[in-house]
Amino acid sequence: MWRIDLEAFTGQQWELLGRGCTGGVTVRVDGLPGFSAIRSASTFSTTERSGVRLIPGRSVVQPSEGVMMVGVRPTRDKTAEELLRDFYGAFSAERYSTLVVTSPEGVEYRSKVRLPDGQGLPDVSSLGAPFIQVGIPLVRDVSTWQRDYSKPGGRVTITNSGADLIYPTVRWTTGGEVIVPSGARFTLPTVEQSRRLNLDPAAFYAVTDDNGDMDEALWRSMFGEVLGEMVPPGESRTFTAPAGSSFLWSIGVDTPWAL
């Protein structure tokens, strides 16, 4: 059986579809229209031939907007209107919440969602109705669904079976040398509590704790020394990190339901 959960930016957990979902706020099985990835193909043209040619594996993922259709029933403690107001609090235009779709085989696919800029939520006034149906508009700034992977540190080969670039993250406590696929090297300092280094230059090599909060002091001390490299679609690359560390990465898929 498929399962759909919402991990709110507030820390709340909402089970919207699944065996344990017995009431309250639920999403319809067909309640996520428009939640597949949107891509723009990369092409090139030449003066010798008409038209353009496709560059395989180099499509660009675009943002997407969709509407999540939910139904709300009263519980013993709250009316449908009260529940819907609580559920609205799980969304923000400035913070991400995460939709988690779990396949019958137990594979999780995650997508970060937020409210559209300058657009409010639908009116919650139900005039006492026992059941409310409402569509919640959501933006996905990265429209692929992410499947998470991890491997213990040391010498690790990462294979990219998806269609997007992979920039892994290193999670570590004990310092040591990191070697990226080109052979370039840099050193991680020993830290008291686990930290995560994002090897994506577009993320400015962010250093965070396990909750995702930035460690600015450590980031500033390391900035300029870190060298990040990626794994292109359809290829493999080898990274090395200190013993006791781990590599974390995600592979993007266009939709969980087509697999």
HUNORCOR-V257437 format. One line per field, one symbol per residue. burial: 1 if it has 9 or more other C-alpha atoms within 8 Angstrom, else 0. A space follows every 50 residues. Layout:
burial: ???
This chain:
burial: 01111111100001111100101111110011101111001100100000 01001001111111111111111110011110111010011110011111 11100001111111110000000000000011001111111111111100 01110101110111111111111111111110001100001001111111 00001111100000100010000001111111111111111101111111 111111000
